[in-house]
Amino acid sequence: MLKAARNDIDLWLVNYQQIQDPALLEQYAQFLSPEEVKRHERFAFTRDKQQFLVTRALIRWVLSQYLGLDDPGSLEFGASRNGKPELLIETTLQFNLTHTRGLIALAVMQVEPVGIDVEYLSRQADIVNLAERYFARKEAEELLALPVEQWNERFYDLWTLKEAYLKAGGTGLRTPLSEFCFSFSGETLDISFSDLLGGDSTAWKFWQLDIDKAFRLSLAVNDRKGHDYRLRVKKGVPVAGFSDISPAIIRTSIR
Ligand SMILES: CC(C)(COP(=O)(O)OP(=O)(O)OC[C@H]1O[C@@H](n2cnc3c(N)ncnc32)[C@H](O)[C@@H]1OP(=O)(O)O)[C@@H](O)C(=O)NCCC(=O)NCCS
């Protein structure tokens, strides 16, 4: 059984395209619920099929270990009022998932709500239009004041932080992105809320990790007490095994 203390933030990273062993993929398929089997069959593209199968295997295999369950297929999932996936059993275990081209990331905590987002940094986006339209005015102004070659990275810094915050379950996914604002200073970052939204910025903790130059990963934890956090990052293949890695922290709100 996997043990995690209340201050542990566990991240599980998987390069799903590298998993080709037919026997392993067949084992993953055995974990799926009947409804997941139907969804798996409906994907037209092999790449999407693979991402779905490995995602389901990761979440079921990892969470069943924290819960001390032998059969990952026995887990049942529902959703919170905000649509956040959650376990349909009595547990304090919290998790959130993200996937982008080539990578799946799962964050797990014992008690505190957690949100995670990963984006592929080379993904094309209409940065000026999106930043001016959706980000807080200060965020957009600061982004556009940077040298053009830094726009992409700042855009995905903001994008992933905003998604991670929303996915942690703060105010729901329909919260306008302009109502909360991130500011950056060297290796630290802060969130502030508009008067309309309100909210206690000290109850939110953020990290951005350098897991791979191709991706930006942001993590949000809603924790009023503020623990002495320990990030435990693992990279590997569900069922086959994971190794500990120590990615650098690009920025954090922890002082
Ligand atoms: C639903 C949403 C959170 C998915 O995000 P995404 O970047 O498309 O995809 P990700 O890979 O990061 O996350 C998908 C996973 O989030 C989880 N998820 C779905 N709904 C969620 C919710 N309401 N809250 C938290 N997590 C959720 C699921 O596990 C999902 O994976 P699964 O379907 O394989 O189980 C997102 O599309 C959304 O609606 N965001 C609204 C906010 C917005 O406009 N963001 C723009 C950022 S600037």
The ligand as an SDF file (V2000), in Angstrom:
LIG
                    3D

 48 50  0  0  0  0  0  0  0  0999 V2000
  -12.5460   20.6030  -18.2980 C   0  0  0  0  0  0  0  0  0  0  0  0
  -11.1870   21.2250  -18.3770 C   0  0  0  0  0  0  0  0  0  0  0  0
  -10.7200   21.4860  -16.9580 C   0  0  0  0  0  0  0  0  0  0  0  0
  -10.2480   20.2560  -19.0870 C   0  0  0  0  0  0  0  0  0  0  0  0
   -9.0150   20.8250  -19.2570 O   0  0  0  0  0  0  0  0  0  0  0  0
   -8.1020   20.5200  -20.5190 P   0  0  0  0  0  0  0  0  0  0  0  0
   -6.9200   21.4230  -20.4540 O   0  0  0  0  0  0  0  0  0  0  0  0
   -8.9250   20.4780  -21.7460 O   0  0  0  0  0  0  0  0  0  0  0  0
   -7.6520   19.0640  -20.2860 O   0  0  0  0  0  0  0  0  0  0  0  0
   -6.6950   18.4640  -19.1840 P   0  0  0  0  0  0  0  0  0  0  0  0
   -6.0300   17.3510  -19.8580 O   0  0  0  0  0  0  0  0  0  0  0  0
   -5.8420   19.4630  -18.5100 O   0  0  0  0  0  0  0  0  0  0  0  0
   -7.6960   17.9340  -18.0810 O   0  0  0  0  0  0  0  0  0  0  0  0
   -8.6110   16.9340  -18.3710 C   0  0  0  0  0  0  0  0  0  0  0  0
   -8.9060   16.2000  -17.1000 C   0  0  0  0  0  0  0  0  0  0  0  0
   -9.3610   17.1020  -16.1060 O   0  0  0  0  0  0  0  0  0  0  0  0
  -10.2520   16.4190  -15.2450 C   0  0  0  0  0  0  0  0  0  0  0  0
  -11.4530   17.2310  -15.1520 N   0  0  0  0  0  0  0  0  0  0  0  0
  -12.5600   17.2360  -15.9490 C   0  0  0  0  0  0  0  0  0  0  0  0
  -13.4500   18.1290  -15.4950 N   0  0  0  0  0  0  0  0  0  0  0  0
  -12.9050   18.7000  -14.4000 C   0  0  0  0  0  0  0  0  0  0  0  0
  -13.3430   19.6810  -13.4860 C   0  0  0  0  0  0  0  0  0  0  0  0
  -14.5550   20.2380  -13.5920 N   0  0  0  0  0  0  0  0  0  0  0  0
  -12.5300   20.0330  -12.4640 N   0  0  0  0  0  0  0  0  0  0  0  0
  -11.3270   19.4670  -12.3250 C   0  0  0  0  0  0  0  0  0  0  0  0
  -10.8470   18.5140  -13.1590 N   0  0  0  0  0  0  0  0  0  0  0  0
  -11.6370   18.1380  -14.1830 C   0  0  0  0  0  0  0  0  0  0  0  0
  -10.5300   15.0420  -15.8620 C   0  0  0  0  0  0  0  0  0  0  0  0
   -9.8040   14.0720  -15.1460 O   0  0  0  0  0  0  0  0  0  0  0  0
  -10.0060   15.1950  -17.2710 C   0  0  0  0  0  0  0  0  0  0  0  0
   -9.4200   14.0450  -17.7890 O   0  0  0  0  0  0  0  0  0  0  0  0
  -10.2820   12.7740  -18.2200 P   0  0  0  0  0  0  0  0  0  0  0  0
  -11.4560   13.3150  -18.9640 O   0  0  0  0  0  0  0  0  0  0  0  0
   -9.3520   11.9580  -19.0340 O   0  0  0  0  0  0  0  0  0  0  0  0
  -10.6440   12.1090  -16.9170 O   0  0  0  0  0  0  0  0  0  0  0  0
  -11.1000   22.5070  -19.1850 C   0  0  0  0  0  0  0  0  0  0  0  0
  -11.3010   22.2090  -20.5230 O   0  0  0  0  0  0  0  0  0  0  0  0
  -12.0160   23.6320  -18.9000 C   0  0  0  0  0  0  0  0  0  0  0  0
  -13.2020   23.6410  -19.1180 O   0  0  0  0  0  0  0  0  0  0  0  0
  -11.4690   24.7280  -18.4330 N   0  0  0  0  0  0  0  0  0  0  0  0
  -12.2110   25.9370  -18.2480 C   0  0  0  0  0  0  0  0  0  0  0  0
  -11.3370   27.0460  -17.9620 C   0  0  0  0  0  0  0  0  0  0  0  0
  -10.7180   27.6800  -19.1560 C   0  0  0  0  0  0  0  0  0  0  0  0
  -11.3560   28.3130  -19.9690 O   0  0  0  0  0  0  0  0  0  0  0  0
   -9.4110   27.5320  -19.2310 N   0  0  0  0  0  0  0  0  0  0  0  0
   -8.5700   28.2010  -20.1580 C   0  0  0  0  0  0  0  0  0  0  0  0
   -7.2620   28.4230  -19.4300 C   0  0  0  0  0  0  0  0  0  0  0  0
   -6.6030   30.0040  -19.6490 S   0  0  0  0  0  0  0  0  0  0  0  0
  1  2  1  0
  2  3  1  0
  2  4  1  0
  2 36  1  0
  4  5  1  0
  5  6  1  0
  6  7  2  0
  6  8  1  0
  6  9  1  0
  9 10  1  0
 10 11  2  0
 10 12  1  0
 10 13  1  0
 13 14  1  0
 14 15  1  0
 15 16  1  0
 15 30  1  0
 16 17  1  0
 17 18  1  0
 17 28  1  0
 18 19  1  0
 18 27  1  0
 19 20  2  0
 20 21  1  0
 21 22  1  0
 21 27  2  0
 22 23  1  0
 22 24  2  0
 24 25  1  0
 25 26  2  0
 26 27  1  0
 28 29  1  0
 28 30  1  0
 30 31  1  0
 31 32  1  0
 32 33  2  0
 32 34  1  0
 32 35  1  0
 36 37  1  0
 36 38  1  0
 38 39  2  0
 38 40  1  0
 40 41  1  0
 41 42  1  0
 42 43  1  0
 43 44  2  0
 43 45  1  0
 45 46  1  0
 46 47  1  0
 47 48  1  0
M  END
$$$$
